Amino acid sequence: MDFNGDVIVVTGAGTGLGREHALLLGRLGARVVVNDVGATLTGESLGERPADEVVRTILEAGGQAVANNDSVSTEEGAMGIIKTAIDTWGRVDGVVNNAGILRDRTFAKMSLDEFRAVIDVHLVGAFLVTKAAWPHFREQGHGRVVATTSGAGLYGNFGQANYAAAKMALVGFVKTLAVEGARDGIKANALSPAGRTRMSDATLEEEFASRLDPSLVSPAVAMMMHRSCPWSGETIAAGGGRVGRVFVAETPGYVNPNLTVDDLVAHQDVIFDQSTTFVPDGVPAQADYLLGLIKAAEK
Ligand SMILES: NC(=O)c1ccc[n+]([C@@H]2O[C@H](COP(=O)([O-])OP(=O)(O)OC[C@H]3O[C@@H](n4cnc5c(N)ncnc54)[C@H](O)[C@@H]3O)[C@@H](O)[C@H]2O)c1
C-alpha cells in the first residue's frame, strides 16, 4: 500500500496507538501531521512535546512529518491542527481522531466536570478536527475520517459512563458522516482498538496485554485512510493481529398490530431471539425493515 504523499492528520499521536498509526502511515508514504498536546492520562499538561520524537522517527526513516501541539478540544486548537497541514503541504486528505483521556469514576460519584472533560476530548475533539478538515475534503472530492471508539462504548464498562458515552457517540458520528460525505468522495469509519498502552495498562491482565502490541492495530487505520478503502460507516475492531466487523443489528422481534404490554411481557423470548438479525445501513433501511415486518404481521 502506497499513500503517494496523501496528507494525514493523526491526533494524540505522541504516544500509544496514535504514535503507531503515525509511524506506519509515514512508512507507507503519507505526509503525516503528528498532533499531540502532551497530556497525562487524565488530561493534565505533561509539559512535554511528545509529537517531536515521533516526527524525528518518521524523518529518520525517510518519511515526511510535521509536529503540532494543539489541543483537539478547542476550536482554535482544531483549526490550528488542520492549518499545520495546509501551511506545510497545501492539503489534507484524512483525519485519524485518536486523542483521548480518561476520568474513570462510578456513575454515582462522577461529577459533571469529569463527564464533560472526557466528552470534550473524544467527542467534541473529533467533531472540531473533522469539521476543520471537511471543507477541504469536499473541495477536493476526497477525504477519509477515522474516529476511535472503544469496547467500553460499544458494550459498556464499569466506571466509564463518560468515556462510554463519548465512544458510542462517535459510532453514530461516523455513520452520519458516511451518509453525508458519500457524494463528495468522503469515507468515515470507526476503529475499536485493543493495544497495550499507558491507557490500557491499568485494566488489562498480563496474559492478554502481552499479546496486544499496539502496532498491530495500525494496519486497520491505514486501510481506512487509503484512497482504495471501500468501507464507509463501518466499525472495525482491531487488536492483537485480529480484525473484525462490529455492527448494530435488530432482531425481527415480536409484531402485533394490537400490541399490549401483556403481549410484550409474554413474548420476551421472541424479542431477544437472535437467530436472524438485520444490520441497517442507515435510517431509511431501518424504516423499510420495520415497515416490512408490520406488513407481514398484518397478513
Ligand atoms: N489502548 C487501548 O486498548 C484502547 C482501547 C479502546 C480505545 N482506545 C482509544 O484509542 C485512543 C488512543 O489511546 P491510547 O491507548 O494510545 O492512549 P494514550 O494515553 O497512550 O494516548 C493518548 C494520547 O492522546 C493525547 N491527548 C490527550 N488529550 C489530547 C488533546 N486534547 N489534544 C491532543 N492530544 C491529546 C495524549 O497526550 C496521548 O499522547 C484513545 O481514543 C482511546 O480512548 C484505546
The ligand as an ORCA input file, in Angstrom:
! r2SCAN-3c Opt
* xyz 0 1
  N      -5.346      1.152     24.210
  C      -6.475      0.513     24.010
  O      -6.562     -0.714     24.106
  C      -7.698      1.282     23.628
  C      -8.934      0.624     23.631
  C     -10.061      1.287     23.227
  C      -9.949      2.607     22.794
  N      -8.756      3.247     22.828
  C      -8.687      4.638     22.336
  O      -7.577      4.769     21.491
  C      -7.095      6.121     21.541
  C      -5.611      6.115     21.880
  O      -5.448      5.574     23.172
  P      -4.052      5.066     23.760
  O      -4.332      3.798     24.431
  O      -2.999      5.145     22.728
  O      -3.840      6.179     24.906
  P      -2.573      7.070     25.297
  O      -2.932      7.700     26.596
  O      -1.318      6.282     25.193
  O      -2.530      8.177     24.153
  C      -3.451      9.228     24.062
  C      -2.733     10.439     23.524
  O      -3.687     11.495     23.339
  C      -3.059     12.716     23.715
  N      -4.077     13.709     24.046
  C      -4.876     13.743     25.157
  N      -5.667     14.826     25.120
  C      -5.378     15.484     23.978
  C      -5.872     16.688     23.369
  N      -6.828     17.409     23.975
  N      -5.369     17.080     22.194
  C      -4.379     16.354     21.588
  N      -3.868     15.221     22.121
  C      -4.361     14.791     23.290
  C      -2.187     12.346     24.892
  O      -1.168     13.311     25.119
  C      -1.645     10.985     24.448
  O      -0.434     11.110     23.750
  C      -7.971      6.818     22.583
  O      -9.018      7.497     21.913
  C      -8.517      5.679     23.403
  O      -9.718      6.025     24.040
  C      -7.627      2.616     23.258
*
